[in-house]
Amino acid sequence: MARHSFIQMSKLPNVKGRISYITSHAKQENLYATYRTADNAFWSNLARESQQEFQRSGTEGKCIEARELIIALPEVYTQYEPQQVLEDFTDEFRRRYGVECVSALHHNKRKTNYHIHLIFSERKLLPEPDVKVATRSVFFDETGKRVRTKKEITGEDGQIRKGCTVIKKGEVYESHLFTVKDDRFKSEAFLREVKEVYTELINRHISDPEQRLKVFDKNSVYLPTKKIGRNNPKAAEIEADNAARQEWNRTADMALVSGIEEAKILEVKQTEIHDKVSSSIRKSGWLPNLFRRIVRKAKDFLQNLIREHGIPPKPTLSINMAEFRTMRNLMIRVQDEARAIRSLQKEVPKLKEQLSEAKGIFKGKERKALTEQIQQTEKEISERLDKLPDILREDGYPDVQAFMATYREAEAVVEQYNRDLAKWERQVKEKSRPPKPPERESVRNRLRQLQEQGRQQKPRKKSFDRDSR
């Protein structure tokens, strides 16, 4: 599978506190650069006005003062000048969306996660403050909510209740320095766009094809894994979830190589995972153990389909075409590897059955040997499943899904060529005037185009030039 970018967005109920945390050398062990497009006064005013509006709205929950993006960078980025990297990424956001930002570039404690924190405002400064003057007396209750009459804030003793406010005619009762929040920042479409923008920007400065990232496609056959943050109390739970997801992903690779249609795998993913998880959440809420059981049952279901389907015959060619032969050889390699994995998978139940039958005090050595053999076989299966995509990655394909899509399309091109050639030969045999035979060179060119689409872009020279945009 290809490496996916990690870009996460969160809401900030205390923007000033968060800015202080991400930009403080005292609080961050590995802080390399900070950058601001607006001063502290901007963020203080933003926080105050957001809280005032939240109180006036009477909404429950927490007031969201700003939002934050966390952008993970490949380790190759450590060779670039940190301040330049940070400013380039921050300025890209400000140029595209026109809002103020504060950012910081960090490593985690173990220096395994190089990442950017980018805080941004959902509001813009108004050209001139919007000041509202009372044309008549205005009344606010204890919560800051505006009420219609004085009677609504008057106690039984005829006095204004403590905490209530009266704004007399001619006095300023409300002022705004900022626009209302831009709703697009709440949308899934915005987050998808940001992921595309920053993934493209990251890849622009990576020359090694294996280091290039892509945005995870939720409509693919794969399940996404989750990133485990620092000091996350649910780290063990997330790690177990990721293991189950990876088991499914590796089985999906096997299914693709075995010739099962992508649409069928997506159908299994939808009915056996998404639908059942959604039903479980509606009935009982989120239960991590149940989620993992659902994913593993779906994996077993898909494995049964693989066993029933079998591997299709190896494709043959009647024409000399080096490009397709290379792809065909790759297909044979991954199919042979898949066959070997399935053979090992069939051995495990047999060994477990032998282990269950090895009872009695005189069977201790036999049980030990069988247990070790089972563990060794399962380990070999796991290692082979992990290495399966590497066979294709060596030739430039990011994952099994991308290769299979390219191979099927290329195979269709070759089959069409063979049909055209057969038609031409029939016409020659019938002594009719033959049309011009199909051009092999044009087919070769088409195959090259398909291979380029399936592979990642060619490596570029390492650089970090802002003008390269």
Secondary structure, DSSP 8 states (H G I E B T S, - for coil): ---B--EEEEEES-HHHHHHHHT-TTT-TTEEEEEESS-HHHHHHHHHHHHHHHHHHT--S----EEEEEEEE-GGGGGS-HHHHHHHHHHHHHHHH---EEEEEEE-TTS--EEEEEEE-SS-EEEEEEEEE-SS-EEE-TTS-EES-GGGGB-TTSSB-TT-EEE-TTSEEEEEEE----GGGGSHHHHHHHHHHHHHHHHHT---GGG--B---TTSSS-------TT-TTHHHHHHHHHHHHHHHHHHHHHHHTT--HHHHHHHIIIIIIHHHHHHHHHH---HHHHHHHHHHHHHHHHHHHHHH--------SS--HHHHHHHHHHHHHHHHHHHHHHHHHHHHHHHHHHHH--SGGGHHHHHHHHHHHHHHHHHHHHHHHHHHHHHHTTT-SSHHHHHHHHHHHHHHHHHHHHHHHHHHHHHHTTS-------HHHHHHHHHHHHHHHS----------GGG-
